[in-house]
Amino acid sequence: MGERVNSSGEIHIVDDDPAVLDALSMVFTLEGFQVTGFVDCHSFLSAARSHPPACIILDVNMPDRSGLDILKELNAENYPAPIFIISGQGDIPMAVDAIKSGALDFFEKPFDADVVVSRVRQAIDANARRAASGSENGLAKEFPGHTSLTPREREVLAQIAAGASNKEAGRHLGISPRTIEVHRARIMEKLGARNAADLVRIVLSPGHGH
């Protein structure tokens, strides 16, 4: 049936802790996903470049290089699959930096297996919807500062402009409300907006049209 069999449900898990890797692999395998585990960055990067999976779960603290380095090497902001970061409590600032570098969201240890599976499913579904629509979600193509935003920031901005709460925006995009807040703060900083109403005013000031 070819090499693309089950690719829509394939997950790459990258963690140098065998216990975490085994536990996550077992959870996702039982949920019907095809799982490939990696304990080092080199073999993972080679696999991820040659055959992008449906989703990646990556430990932010790897021994040979950080999760941030891996995100940059993968060009995570433009990578076709959602990337989740695994983070310990002390790694939260690094996890926020990872989101700014293109990671979709992060899981904080210790995590609930049901929550992890649910959010991965949401992210894969949101990614499929985005690929199918190929649209900017109703945002004006041009508005002051639009070139400074990443594709994901434009998606978050479209949700804010449509009046969605952090929780609603997160549900639609497959990410947590607090990660929406991280994006919102960055968007406001980039566009020079003081509040949400200011953001909407900027977005509804297109360079052309009605």
C-alpha positions, -999 to 999 in steps of 0.1 A, spaced: 0 0 0 30 23 -2 51 42 23 23 67 32 2 41 50 -9 55 84 11 87 78 -19 108 89 -17 92 123 21 90 126 37 106 156 74 112 163 83 114 200 118 127 210 130 123 246 163 110 260 144 96 291 135 60 282 107 59 308 90 90 293 95 78 258 81 43 265 51 57 284 41 82 257 48 56 230 25 31 247 -3 56 252 -4 68 216 0 32 202 -30 21 223 -49 51 209 -43 39 173 -14 61 163 18 49 146 46 59 169 83 64 162 105 71 192 139 89 192 164 93 220 188 115 200 184 146 178 204 135 148 183 105 138 151 124 146 161 154 124 169 131 95 135 113 98 115 145 103 131 162 72 126 132 49 91 122 60 71 147 81 47 129 105 13 141 116 27 155 149 60 158 168 64 157 206 98 170 216 116 173 249 129 208 253 159 196 272 179 172 251 216 163 260 232 170 227 212 202 218 182 220 231 147 217 217 150 254 206 180 245 184 160 216 169 130 239 162 153 263 144 169 235 123 135 223 113 123 258 105 94 251 129 73 281 120 69 267 85 71 230 93 40 211 80 32 192 112 24 206 147 52 204 172 46 201 210 74 207 235 77 186 267 88 208 296 96 204 333 84 232 356 118 248 356 117 249 318 86 270 314 105 301 302 123 279 276 89 265 266 76 300 259 107 307 239 99 275 219 65 287 211 80 319 198 103 297 177 74 279 161 64 251 185 26 248 187 23 244 224 39 226 254 31 198 278 43 204 314 55 174 334 40 155 350 13 153 324 -21 136 321 -21 110 293 -57 117 283 -51 154 281 -19 149 259 -38 126 235 -68 150 233 -46 180 225 -26 161 199 -58 150 182 -71 186 183 -38 199 168 -38 173 140 -74 181 132 -68 219 132 -37 214 110 -58 193 85 -85 220 84 -59 247 78 -43 227 50 -77 221 34 -89 257 36 -56 273 26 -71 306 37 -60 334 60 -92 328 81 -108 360 70 -80 384 79 -74 413 54 -44 403 33 -27 436 42 -28 457 73 -2 478 91 25 454 105 12 423 89 46 413 75 61 411 110 37 383 121 43 346 117 16 324 101 5 312 135 3 347 149 -19 357 120 -42 327 128 -44 338 164 -50 374 154 -79 362 131 -95 345 161 -91 376 183 -105 398 156 -135 375 153 -142 380 190 -131 346 202 -120 343 239 -86 327 246 -103 294 254 -124 295 221 -93 305 200 -73 277 217 -100 251 210 -101 261 173 -64 261 168 -56 231 190 -35 250 216 -40 260 252 -55 293 263 -23 304 280 -4 298 248 -29 320 230 -21 346 256 17 343 248 8 349 211 -16 377 219 11 396 238 36 392 210 11 403 184 2 434 204 39 442 208 46 438 171 16 458 160 19 485 186 -16 478 200 -26 487 235 -56 463 238 -78 439 219 -100 467 205 -68 484 192 -58 451 175 -92 449 158 -89 485 146 -55 478 131 -66 447 113 -97 464 99 -76 491 84 -65 474 52 -43 490 27 -70 487 0 -106 477 -5 -138 489 12 
